[in-house]
Amino acid sequence: MVSSVNSAGTASSQWARVTTRQAPPAALDAPVILSVTTTTITVLITPPAQPNGVVKLYNVLVDGEVISVLKTLKSGSNLFGVLFTGSFRLDPSADGGRCCALFPFTSYTVQVQACTSGGCTNSSGVTVRTTAAKPSGLKPIVVVETNSSAMALAWTYPSSSNGVILRFVVYRRLACPLAEQPFSQPACVPGDAQEVYRGLDTILTTSGLASYTAYEFLLQAENELGSVDLPVWVRAVTAPAAPQYVKAPVLTKNGTLAVVDWTQSFALNGRLRDYVLSADGEVVSKTISSVGGVERLTKDKTITFIIQAVTVVGQAQSPPIIFDPNAANNTGVTNPTPTASPTTDENTFYKEVWFIIVIVIVGLLIIAIIIAICFRRSYNQQPYIRERLPLEPHRPSDHVTSTSSTLEMAASSTGFV
């Protein structure tokens, strides 16, 4: 309304309605966290105490980044915004928006932003952490080094721990298929899983393994919510070693044929090249089969067998196996003691401690005797001629002088001079 005043009086206009321009909202409270899961945060948004205009837009900010746009607000009511893994699209059928990249066991700062045509205002932030979940992103275990009886293993933490890693667990089992051989092997069934490690280290050396044997290892990471889903078994084969003779073969008769079965006689510990079967000192066959035989000329004939297993690493040989058809189980005098290698020394007494001590004592006695003899010879040695005292000059005796005078007188009397 406008009024005009003069000396005659006052005149006023009608009232006119005027609205001030909008300004950014004021007194905007921080969001209230209603619930938290591994990948969602549910917040309660309240309108600002001083809108300073018409609030057209509410944004939810996570770590300072707008991730949800809320365009509707029911009059006189609050707004619920639900954040969960998805896209940045607005869900028009709900009062909440969708966001992405919410990870388990991760801290976020959540804010609300209210906007009018005059500007936007951000609330204070609320720090919230999503709940833990099972670990994920665990890489398979790595076999670093192998030998004939041990393996060195290593691993890393999962890319998404989703909580506090409490322990690593390593399992081991016999693997299928078996280590490669040139002959057909029996049907294989994976062995039972055996726990070989539990702790927080990331390296492990597992020992006591069989040579040239396939194993599988599985790594598991655990936190308070559980362990990794669907871990992967990793296969590895130990290095080969020299073969060993472990058991006497089985001797049977098949008509006139003397049959030798050495299937259980050797621990190959490596890839087989061949078996060598000798009968009475002559090589009968070289084969990858573990059964052989020799024709008998007579029913009572005895045969001496020797079996040799040759692998890529070495060889092992059985003791003489005597086939005697008149003995129990067709077996005569045999040597059941296994020999690990044909090159093993049978007499190694010179490596014993007692033998070394005896040799040392005998050597010391011999040295002492030699030293004593040398000292004795040095004390009894005659001095050189130059080391003697000089001899006194020789003086003729009175007897010699008188004899000389007598001879001279006799000579003069006889006329001899």
C-alpha positions in Angstrom: 0.0 0.0 0.0 1.1 3.5 -0.9 -0.1 6.7 1.0 0.0 10.3 -0.3 -0.3 13.2 2.1 -0.9 17.0 1.5 -2.4 20.0 3.3 -5.9 18.9 2.3 -5.6 15.3 3.5 -4.3 11.8 2.8 -5.0 9.3 0.0 -4.0 5.6 0.2 -3.8 2.9 -2.5 -5.0 -0.6 -2.2 -2.8 -3.3 -0.6 -0.6 -5.1 -3.1 0.8 -8.6 -2.3 4.6 -8.9 -2.8 6.8 -12.1 -2.2 10.6 -11.9 -1.6 12.9 -14.0 -3.6 13.8 -17.4 -2.4 17.1 -18.1 -0.6 19.0 -21.3 0.3 17.3 -23.2 3.1 18.6 -22.8 6.6 18.6 -25.1 9.7 18.9 -28.3 7.8 19.5 -31.2 10.1 21.9 -34.1 9.4 20.2 -37.3 8.1 19.3 -39.9 10.7 20.7 -43.4 10.0 17.9 -45.9 10.3 19.6 -49.1 9.3 22.9 -50.4 7.8 23.6 -53.6 6.0 26.7 -54.8 4.1 25.8 -52.8 1.0 22.9 -50.4 2.0 22.4 -47.4 4.2 18.9 -46.3 5.0 18.6 -42.6 6.1 15.7 -40.4 7.4 15.6 -36.9 5.9 13.6 -34.1 7.6 12.7 -30.8 5.9 14.7 -27.7 6.9 13.4 -25.6 9.7 13.7 -22.5 7.5 13.0 -23.5 3.9 13.5 -19.9 2.6 11.5 -20.9 -0.4 10.1 -24.0 -2.1 12.4 -27.0 -1.6 12.4 -28.5 -5.1 15.3 -31.0 -4.7 16.9 -33.1 -2.0 20.3 -34.7 -2.6 22.0 -37.4 -0.6 25.8 -37.0 -0.5 28.2 -39.8 0.3 31.8 -38.7 1.0 30.9 -35.4 -0.6 29.6 -36.9 -3.9 26.0 -36.6 -4.9 24.8 -40.2 -5.4 21.0 -39.9 -5.0 18.5 -37.3 -6.2 15.2 -37.0 -4.4 12.7 -34.8 -6.3 9.5 -35.5 -4.3 8.6 -34.8 -0.8 5.2 -35.5 0.7 3.7 -32.5 2.3 4.0 -32.6 6.1 6.0 -35.9 6.1 9.5 -37.0 6.2 11.5 -38.5 3.3 13.2 -41.9 3.4 16.2 -42.3 1.2 17.6 -45.9 0.7 21.1 -46.3 -0.7 22.1 -49.6 -2.1 24.2 -51.1 -4.9 22.8 -50.2 -8.3 23.0 -47.4 -10.8 22.7 -43.7 -10.4 19.2 -43.8 -11.8 16.3 -42.3 -9.8 13.6 -44.7 -8.9 10.4 -42.7 -9.5 8.2 -45.3 -7.8 9.8 -44.7 -4.4 10.8 -41.8 -2.2 14.4 -42.9 -2.3 17.2 -42.9 -4.9 19.7 -45.5 -5.9 23.4 -45.3 -5.7 26.3 -47.6 -6.3 29.7 -48.5 -4.9 28.7 -49.2 -1.3 31.1 -51.9 -0.1 30.9 -54.0 3.1 32.9 -52.9 6.2 33.6 -49.5 4.7 33.1 -46.1 6.4 31.1 -43.4 4.6 30.2 -39.8 5.5 26.5 -39.1 4.6 25.0 -35.6 4.2 21.7 -34.2 3.0 21.4 -31.3 0.5 18.2 -29.3 0.2 17.8 -26.9 -2.8 15.5 -24.1 -3.7 15.5 -21.8 -6.7 17.7 -19.5 -4.5 20.4 -22.1 -3.9 21.3 -25.3 -1.9 22.3 -26.0 1.6 24.3 -29.0 2.9 23.7 -30.5 6.3 26.4 -31.7 8.6 27.8 -35.1 7.9 27.2 -38.4 9.7 29.9 -41.1 9.6 28.6 -44.6 9.2 30.2 -47.9 8.4 28.6 -50.7 6.5 28.5 -54.1 8.2 31.0 -56.9 7.5 30.6 -59.6 5.0 32.5 -62.7 4.0 35.8 -62.0 2.3 36.0 -62.0 -1.4 38.6 -61.6 -4.1 41.0 -64.2 -2.7 43.6 -65.3 -5.2 44.6 -69.0 -5.3 47.6 -70.2 -3.3 50.9 -70.1 -5.2 53.5 -72.9 -5.2 56.8 -71.1 -4.9 59.3 -74.1 -4.8 59.2 -77.9 -4.6 61.6 -80.7 -3.9 61.1 -84.4 -3.4 59.6 -84.1 0.1 58.5 -80.5 0.7 56.8 -77.5 -1.0 57.0 -73.8 -0.3 53.6 -72.0 -0.6 52.7 -68.3 -0.5 49.5 -66.2 -0.8 48.1 -62.7 -0.4 45.3 -61.1 1.5 41.9 -60.9 -0.4 41.2 -57.8 -2.4 38.0 -57.3 -0.4 38.5 -58.3 3.2 35.0 -57.1 4.1 36.0 -57.2 7.7 39.0 -58.1 9.8 40.8 -61.2 8.6 41.1 -63.5 11.6 43.0 -66.3 10.0 44.2 -68.1 6.9 43.6 -71.9 6.7 45.5 -74.1 4.2 44.2 -77.6 3.3 46.1 -80.4 1.5 44.9 -83.6 -0.2 46.2 -86.2 -2.6 45.3 -85.1 -6.1 43.8 -86.8 -9.2 45.0 -87.7 -11.7 48.2 -89.3 -10.3 51.6 -88.2 -11.3 52.3 -89.3 -14.9 53.6 -92.8 -15.6 54.1 -94.7 -18.9 51.8 -97.5 -17.7 48.1 -97.5 -16.9 47.4 -96.6 -13.3 44.4 -97.6 -11.1 41.3 -95.4 -10.8 42.1 -92.4 -8.7 39.9 -90.8 -5.9 41.0 -87.5 -4.4 42.2 -87.9 -0.8 40.6 -86.4 2.3 41.4 -82.8 2.9 43.8 -82.3 5.7 44.4 -79.0 7.5 48.1 -78.1 7.4 48.1 -74.5 8.5 46.1 -72.0 10.5 47.3 -68.5 11.2 48.0 -65.0 9.8 51.3 -65.7 8.0 51.3 -65.6 4.2 54.1 -68.2 3.6 54.2 -71.9 4.5 56.6 -74.8 4.0 54.8 -78.1 4.1 57.1 -81.2 4.5 56.8 -84.9 4.9 55.5 -85.3 1.3 56.0 -88.4 -0.9 58.3 -88.1 -3.9 56.8 -87.6 -7.3 53.3 -87.4 -6.0 50.5 -85.0 -7.0 49.0 -82.9 -4.2 46.3 -80.2 -4.2 46.3 -77.2 -1.9 43.4 -74.9 -0.9 43.6 -71.5 0.7 40.8 -70.1 2.8 40.5 -66.7 4.4 38.1 -66.1 7.4 36.7 -63.1 9.1 33.9 -62.8 11.7 31.2 -63.4 9.1 32.7 -66.5 7.5 35.1 -67.6 4.8 35.5 -67.1 1.1 33.0 -68.7 -1.1 34.1 -71.3 -3.7 37.9 -71.3 -3.2 40.1 -73.0 -5.8 42.3 -76.1 -5.4 45.8 -75.7 -6.8 47.7 -78.8 -8.0 51.4 -79.4 -7.6 53.7 -82.4 -8.0 56.7 -83.0 -5.8 60.1 -83.6 -7.4 61.3 -87.1 -8.2 63.8 -89.1 -6.1 65.7 -92.4 -6.4 63.5 -95.5 -6.5 63.4 -97.9 -3.5 62.9 -101.7 -3.2 60.4 -102.2 -0.5 58.8 -105.6 -0.7 59.5 -109.1 -2.1 57.7 -110.0 -5.3 55.0 -112.7 -5.5 56.0 -115.9 -7.2 53.4 -118.2 -8.8 53.3 -121.1 -11.3 51.3 -121.2 -14.5 51.9 -124.6 -16.0 55.6 -124.6 -17.0 55.8 -120.9 -16.6 57.4 -119.3 -13.5 55.6 -116.0 -12.9 57.0 -113.0 -11.0 54.7 -110.2 -9.9 56.6 -107.1 -8.5 53.7 -104.7 -8.6 54.2 -103.8 -4.9 57.9 -104.3 -4.8 59.2 -100.8 -5.7 58.5 -97.3 -4.6 59.3 -95.6 -7.9 59.5 -92.1 -6.6 59.7 -90.8 -10.2 58.7 -91.5 -13.8 59.5 -95.1 -14.8 61.7 -95.8 -17.8 61.6 -99.6 -17.6 61.8 -102.8 -15.5 64.7 -105.2 -16.2 64.0 -108.8 -15.3 67.0 -111.2 -15.1 66.8 -115.0 -14.6 69.9 -117.0 -13.6 72.1 -114.0 -14.6 70.6 -113.4 -18.0 68.3 -110.5 -18.9 64.9 -111.9 -19.8 63.0 -108.7 -20.6 62.9 -104.9 -20.4 59.3 -103.8 -19.9 57.0 -101.2 -18.3 54.8 -104.1 -17.0 55.2 -105.2 -13.4 54.6 -108.9 -14.2 57.0 -111.3 -16.0 57.7 -115.0 -16.4 60.2 -117.6 -17.6 59.6 -121.1 -19.0 60.8 -123.9 -16.8 62.6 -126.8 -18.5 61.7 -129.2 -15.7 59.0 -129.1 -13.0 61.7 -129.1 -10.2 63.9 -126.4 -11.7 64.8 -123.5 -9.5 65.3 -120.1 -11.0 67.0 -117.0 -9.5 65.3 -113.8 -10.4 66.6 -110.2 -10.0 64.3 -107.3 -10.8 65.7 -103.8 -11.5 63.5 -100.6 -11.6 65.0 -97.8 -13.7 63.5 -94.3 -13.5 64.5 -90.9 -14.8 66.4 -90.3 -11.5 68.1 -93.6 -10.7 67.6 -97.3 -10.2 66.9 -99.8 -7.5 67.4 -103.6 -7.6 65.9 -106.5 -5.7 68.0 -109.1 -4.0 68.2 -112.5 -5.6 64.7 -114.0 -5.6 64.8 -117.8 -5.8 61.9 -119.5 -7.4 61.6 -123.0 -5.9 58.5 -124.9 -7.0 58.9 -127.3 -4.0 58.9 -124.5 -1.4 56.0 -122.7 0.3 54.7 -119.9 -2.0 57.3 -121.1 -4.5 59.8 -119.0 -2.7 63.2 -120.3 -1.7 66.0 -118.5 0.2 65.5 -114.7 -0.4 66.8 -111.6 1.1 63.7 -109.6 2.2 65.7 -106.5 3.3 64.9 -103.7 0.9 67.8 -101.9 -0.8 67.3 -98.3 -1.5 69.9 -98.1 -4.3 72.2 -100.7 -5.9 75.1 -98.3 -5.4 74.6 -98.3 -1.6 77.8 -99.3 0.3 77.3 -102.4 2.4 80.4 -102.0 4.7 80.7 -98.6 6.0 82.6 -99.3 9.3 85.3 -96.8 8.3 82.6 -94.1 8.8 81.9 -95.1 12.4 83.1 -92.9 15.2 84.9 -95.8 17.1 86.9 -96.6 14.0 88.0 -93.0 13.6 89.0 -92.8 17.2 91.1 -96.0 17.0 92.9 -94.7 13.9 93.7 -91.4 15.6 95.1 -93.2 18.7 97.3 -95.5 16.6 98.6 -92.6 14.6 99.5 -90.7 17.8 101.4 -93.7 19.2 103.3 -94.1 16.0 104.3 -90.5 16.0 105.4 -90.7 19.7 107.6 -93.8 18.9 109.3 -92.1 16.0 110.0 -89.0 18.1 111.5 -91.1 20.9 113.8 -93.0 18.5 115.0 -89.8 17.0 115.9 -88.3 20.5 117.7 -91.5 21.4 119.9 -91.6 18.3 120.8 -88.0 18.8 122.1 -88.6 22.4 124.2 -91.7 21.4 125.9 -90.2 18.3 129.7 -90.3 18.3 131.4 -86.9 17.9 133.2 -86.0 14.7 137.1 -86.2 14.6 137.3 -82.4 14.6 135.4 -82.3 17.8 138.1 -84.5 19.7 141.0 -83.1 21.8 144.4 -83.0 20.0 146.7 -86.0 20.6 149.9 -85.5 22.6 153.3 -86.1 20.8 154.7 -89.6 21.1 157.9 -90.1 23.1 160.1 -93.3 22.7 160.4 -95.3 25.8 163.8 -96.3 27.6 163.3 -99.9 26.4 163.2 -98.8 22.8 166.3 -96.5 23.3 168.4 -99.3 24.9 167.4 -101.7 22.2 168.5 -99.3 19.5 171.9 -98.8 21.2 172.5 -102.6 21.4 171.7 -103.0 17.8 174.1 -100.3 16.8 176.9 -101.9 18.9 176.3 -105.3 17.4 176.4 -103.8 13.9 179.7 -102.1 14.5 181.3 -105.3 15.9 180.3 -107.3 12.9 181.5 -104.7 10.5 178.0 -103.6 9.3 177.3 -100.0 9.3 
